[in-house]
Amino acid sequence: MKPAFFLMTFGFGAMMLAAQQVQAQPDNCADHAQVVERLAQSYGESRQSIGLGSDNSVVEVFASPGTGSWTITVTRPGGPTCLVAAGQAYQYLNEPLAQFDTQS
């Protein structure tokens, strides 16, 4: 269970770090509708998950179950949508919540 928690924490940390780097890379940004359309048409990706950061940034994960490609985007309040990470080998997981009950 500890490795799963570590990976979950690491993944969340990576997403937050990526969200903070959005300001440094304005060339990877466009209107949200354009980004969604491009990801769908060019890579067959659709939104798989969405979350709200502490600064009200919207973090979205797009992926293609067919090809395994994935993209993480961040949309700051009132701003454009920016690509912050992309890769291959996406896998959908629906794991149960870890049990931390120490009683036998």
Rosetta blueprint (number, residue, H / E / L):
1 M L
2 K H
3 P H
4 A H
5 F H
6 F H
7 L H
8 M H
9 T H
10 F H
11 G H
12 F H
13 G H
14 A H
15 M H
16 M H
17 L H
18 A H
19 A H
20 Q H
21 Q H
22 V H
23 Q H
24 A H
25 Q L
26 P H
27 D H
28 N H
29 C E
30 A E
31 D L
32 H H
33 A H
34 Q H
35 V H
36 V H
37 E H
38 R H
39 L H
40 A H
41 Q H
42 S H
43 Y H
44 G L
45 E L
46 S E
47 R E
48 Q E
49 S E
50 I E
51 G E
52 L E
53 G L
54 S L
55 D L
56 N L
57 S L
58 V E
59 V E
60 E E
61 V E
62 F E
63 A E
64 S L
65 P L
66 G L
67 T L
68 G L
69 S L
70 W E
71 T E
72 I E
73 T E
74 V E
75 T E
76 R L
77 P L
78 G L
79 G L
80 P L
81 T E
82 C E
83 L E
84 V E
85 A E
86 A E
87 G E
88 Q L
89 A L
90 Y L
91 Q L
92 Y L
93 L L
94 N L
95 E L
96 P L
97 L L
98 A L
99 Q L
100 F L
101 D L
102 T L
103 Q L
104 S L
